[in-house]
Amino acid sequence: TETGNQTRSSEFLLMGFSESSELQPLIFGLFLSMYLITMFGNLLIILAVSSDPHLHTPMYFFLSNLSFVDICFTSTTIPKMLKNIWAQSKVITYEGCIIQMQFFALFIGLDVFLLTVMAYDRFVAICHPLHYTVIMNPRICGLMVLVSWIISVLNSLLESLMMLRLSFCTVLEIPHFFCELNQMIQLACSDTFLNNLEMYFKAVFLAGGSLICIVYSYSKIVSSIHRISSAQGKYKAFSSCASHLLVVSIFYCTGLGVYLSLAGTHSSHSITSVMYTVVTPMLNPFIYSLRNKDLKRALQNSSESSSKKANGCGLKKGT
């Protein structure tokens, strides 16, 4: 019980990126800007997809879900970091750390599953175009998202339960800007064998399995595109999946960079983690909207309709 009391009263220190007080305002401004851009960009995607009937297709349904998850994903870590910098504090409670880690695991899992489902959607659209509407019907699409949520929730609950069995006896420093699973396990003063086993099992079967499915889907897509006779047809088929392929490449390459940086310094690990926790969710809306004519048109229509409404309100007030 003594260990349990110590565990419950433990506080952790999120060390962030730099001890220098001169750099704190710069870090605060940079991350606040990236957070606001992420929120605004992903909300625009959700608004465009929901308001334009032409975008009520499986691809955009998954994209709007990805945008929602990215908003939640960044909101799990950045607001706490900004609050600590503003208050000139590094403290996060034990309970706060567990909750942050649980939601982080939930939304990173959803990101992985949604990117995999989107790869399958492109595979069906390009390799089996005649059967696309039958295979990717609304019921199946909804079921895919529901299963992704269920598996991710169960995974995050398991991760939290595995962490609750560990004891932390003193005030501990986390060399990161959020409560990351691997850093927490390293700071525990009890046996962490099962936690490490669970972490590596999840990395191999969830992340690795997802990557294998995506690579398989795109190998079939490339093979199908290669068989298309016209150059215009090849370009059209490739452009329909280019944005998703770019997002997947950034997400998995930065994730691999984080894994490889575990053997390096803590500062390099923190900086690499920013790429997939902050930068990737921020870039996703730009990647999808810049290369997608339908999405750009929907965004323009929604902005024009909102400006018309604003003008209409102004005329009413004037009269």
C-alpha positions in Angstrom: 0.0 0.0 0.0 2.9 2.3 0.7 4.1 1.9 -2.9 0.5 2.5 -4.1 0.4 5.7 -2.1 3.7 6.8 -3.5 2.4 6.0 -7.0 -0.8 8.0 -6.6 1.0 11.0 -5.2 3.8 11.0 -7.8 4.3 14.0 -10.0 6.2 14.0 -13.3 8.1 16.8 -14.9 7.8 17.2 -18.6 11.2 18.6 -19.5 10.2 19.7 -23.1 12.8 20.8 -25.6 15.0 23.3 -23.8 15.8 24.5 -20.3 16.6 28.0 -21.7 14.0 30.6 -20.5 14.9 32.7 -23.6 13.7 30.0 -25.9 10.4 29.3 -24.2 8.4 32.2 -25.8 9.7 31.1 -29.3 8.7 27.4 -28.6 5.3 28.6 -27.3 4.6 30.7 -30.4 5.8 28.0 -32.8 3.6 25.3 -31.2 0.6 27.5 -30.8 0.8 28.5 -34.5 1.1 24.8 -35.6 -1.8 23.8 -33.3 -4.1 26.6 -34.7 -3.2 25.7 -38.3 -3.9 22.0 -37.5 -7.3 22.8 -36.0 -8.3 25.2 -38.7 -7.1 23.1 -41.6 -8.8 19.9 -40.4 -12.0 21.6 -39.4 -12.1 23.0 -43.0 -11.8 19.5 -44.4 -14.7 18.3 -42.2 -16.8 21.3 -43.1 -16.1 20.9 -46.9 -16.9 17.1 -46.8 -20.1 17.5 -44.8 -21.5 20.5 -46.8 -20.8 19.3 -50.3 -23.0 16.3 -51.5 -20.4 15.5 -54.2 -18.0 14.6 -51.5 -20.3 12.1 -49.8 -18.2 9.2 -50.9 -16.2 6.5 -49.0 -12.8 8.3 -49.7 -14.0 11.6 -48.2 -15.9 9.9 -45.4 -12.6 8.3 -44.3 -10.7 11.6 -44.8 -13.2 13.6 -42.6 -12.8 10.9 -39.9 -9.0 11.2 -40.2 -9.2 15.0 -39.8 -11.3 14.6 -36.7 -8.8 12.1 -35.2 -5.9 14.4 -36.1 -7.6 17.3 -34.2 -8.1 15.1 -31.1 -4.5 13.7 -31.5 -2.8 17.0 -31.4 -5.2 18.2 -28.6 -4.0 15.4 -26.4 -0.5 16.8 -26.1 0.0 20.4 -27.2 -2.5 22.3 -24.9 -0.8 20.8 -21.8 2.6 21.8 -23.2 1.4 25.3 -23.9 -0.2 25.6 -20.5 3.0 24.5 -18.8 5.1 27.0 -20.8 2.6 29.8 -20.0 2.6 29.0 -16.3 6.4 28.4 -16.3 5.8 24.9 -14.8 6.8 21.4 -16.0 4.5 19.5 -13.6 2.0 16.9 -14.7 0.2 14.6 -12.2 0.4 10.8 -12.3 -3.3 10.6 -13.2 -2.9 13.3 -15.9 0.0 11.4 -17.4 -1.9 8.1 -17.5 -4.9 9.9 -19.1 -2.7 11.7 -21.7 -1.0 8.4 -22.5 -4.4 6.6 -22.9 -5.8 9.2 -25.3 -2.5 9.3 -27.2 -2.6 5.6 -27.7 -6.3 5.8 -28.8 -5.8 8.4 -31.5 -2.4 7.1 -32.8 -4.1 3.7 -33.2 -7.0 5.3 -35.0 -4.6 7.2 -37.3 -2.9 3.8 -38.2 -6.3 2.1 -38.9 -7.8 4.9 -40.9 -4.7 5.2 -43.1 -4.9 1.4 -43.7 -8.6 1.6 -44.5 -8.0 4.5 -46.9 -5.4 2.4 -48.7 -7.9 -0.4 -49.1 -10.4 2.1 -50.4 -8.0 3.2 -53.1 -7.1 -0.4 -53.9 -10.8 -1.3 -54.5 -11.4 2.0 -56.5 -8.5 1.4 -58.9 -8.3 -2.4 -59.1 -12.0 -3.2 -58.9 -13.8 -0.1 -60.2 -16.9 -1.9 -61.5 -17.6 -3.4 -58.0 -16.5 -0.3 -56.0 -20.0 0.9 -55.0 -21.0 -2.6 -54.0 -17.8 -3.4 -51.9 -17.5 0.1 -50.4 -21.1 0.7 -49.5 -22.0 3.0 -46.6 -22.7 0.1 -44.2 -19.2 -1.4 -44.8 -17.5 2.0 -44.5 -19.3 2.7 -41.2 -18.4 -0.8 -39.9 -14.7 -0.3 -40.8 -14.6 3.0 -38.8 -16.5 1.4 -35.9 -14.1 -1.6 -35.8 -11.1 0.8 -35.9 -12.6 2.7 -32.9 -13.3 -0.5 -30.9 -9.8 -2.0 -31.4 -8.1 1.4 -30.6 -10.2 1.9 -27.4 -9.3 -1.7 -26.3 -5.7 -1.1 -27.1 -5.5 2.2 -25.1 -7.3 0.6 -22.1 -4.9 -2.3 -22.1 -1.9 0.2 -22.3 -3.4 2.1 -19.3 -3.9 -1.0 -17.2 -0.4 -2.2 -18.0 0.9 1.2 -16.8 -1.2 1.2 -13.6 0.7 -1.9 -12.4 4.0 -0.1 -12.4 5.2 2.0 -9.4 7.0 5.3 -9.5 8.6 6.2 -6.2 9.8 9.7 -6.6 9.2 12.9 -8.6 10.4 11.9 -12.0 11.7 13.8 -15.1 10.3 12.8 -18.5 12.7 14.1 -21.2 9.8 14.9 -23.6 6.9 17.3 -24.1 4.3 14.7 -23.3 3.9 11.4 -21.4 5.3 8.9 -23.9 4.9 5.2 -23.2 8.5 4.2 -23.7 9.8 7.1 -21.5 7.4 6.1 -18.7 8.4 2.5 -18.8 12.1 3.5 -18.5 11.3 5.6 -15.4 9.4 2.8 -13.5 11.1 1.3 -10.5 9.3 -2.1 -10.8 9.5 -5.0 -13.2 8.7 -3.8 -16.8 9.0 -7.0 -18.7 5.3 -7.3 -19.5 5.0 -3.7 -20.5 8.0 -3.9 -22.9 6.5 -7.1 -24.3 3.1 -5.4 -24.9 4.8 -2.4 -26.5 6.8 -4.4 -29.0 3.9 -6.8 -29.7 1.7 -3.8 -30.5 4.4 -2.3 -32.7 4.8 -5.5 -34.7 1.2 -6.5 -35.1 -0.6 -3.2 -35.3 1.9 -0.8 -36.9 3.7 -3.6 -38.8 0.5 -5.3 -39.9 -0.9 -2.0 -41.1 2.2 -1.2 -43.1 2.1 -4.6 -44.8 -1.5 -4.1 -45.8 -0.8 -0.6 -47.2 2.3 -1.9 -49.1 0.3 -4.8 -50.5 -2.6 -2.5 -51.6 -0.2 -0.1 -53.3 1.7 -2.9 -55.1 -1.6 -4.0 -56.6 -2.5 -0.4 -57.4 0.8 0.2 -59.2 0.3 -3.1 -61.1 -3.2 -2.0 -62.2 -2.1 1.5 -63.2 0.8 0.0 -65.3 -1.8 -2.0 -67.3 -3.8 1.1 -68.2 -3.1 1.9 -71.9 -3.7 5.7 -72.0 -1.3 8.1 -70.3 -4.3 10.3 -69.2 -5.9 7.2 -67.6 -2.7 6.4 -65.7 -2.4 10.0 -64.5 -6.0 10.1 -63.3 -5.7 6.8 -61.5 -2.4 7.8 -59.8 -3.6 11.3 -58.8 -6.6 9.8 -57.0 -4.2 8.0 -54.5 -1.1 10.3 -54.6 -2.2 12.4 -51.6 -2.9 9.4 -49.5 0.4 7.8 -50.5 2.3 11.0 -49.5 0.5 11.2 -46.1 1.3 7.5 -45.4 4.9 8.0 -46.4 5.3 11.0 -44.0 3.5 9.3 -41.1 5.4 6.0 -41.3 8.8 7.5 -42.1 8.6 9.9 -39.1 7.3 7.0 -36.9 10.3 4.9 -38.0 12.5 7.9 -37.3 11.2 8.0 -33.7 11.9 4.3 -33.3 15.5 4.7 -34.6 16.0 7.8 -32.4 15.3 5.8 -29.2 18.9 4.8 -29.3 20.1 8.4 -29.7 19.8 11.5 -27.4 16.6 12.5 -25.7 16.6 15.8 -27.6 16.8 14.1 -31.0 14.0 11.8 -29.9 11.7 14.7 -28.9 12.4 16.6 -32.1 11.7 13.5 -34.2 8.5 12.9 -32.3 7.2 16.4 -33.2 7.1 15.3 -36.9 4.4 12.6 -36.5 2.6 14.1 -33.4 2.4 17.7 -34.7 3.7 18.3 -38.2 2.0 15.4 -39.9 -1.6 16.3 -38.6 -0.9 19.9 -39.6 0.2 18.9 -43.2 -2.5 16.4 -43.9 -5.2 19.0 -44.9 -2.8 20.9 -47.2 -1.7 17.7 -48.9 -5.2 16.5 -49.6 -6.6 19.9 -50.6 -3.8 21.1 -52.8 -3.8 18.0 -54.9 -7.6 17.5 -55.0 -9.8 19.5 -57.4 -13.1 18.3 -55.8 -12.0 19.3 -52.3 -10.7 22.7 -53.5 -14.0 23.3 -55.2 -15.9 22.4 -52.1 -13.7 24.7 -49.9 -14.3 27.5 -52.4 -18.0 26.9 -52.4 -18.2 26.8 -48.6 -16.2 30.1 -48.3 -18.3 31.8 -51.0 -21.6 30.7 -49.3 -20.3 31.9 -45.9 -19.3 35.3 -47.4 -22.8 35.6 -49.0 -24.4 34.9 -45.7 -22.2 37.5 -44.1 -23.1 40.0 -46.8 -26.8 39.1 -46.4 -26.6 39.8 -42.7 -24.9 43.1 -43.3 -27.7 44.1 -45.8 -30.4 43.2 -43.3 -28.7 45.3 -40.6 -28.3 48.2 -43.0 -32.0 48.1 -44.0 
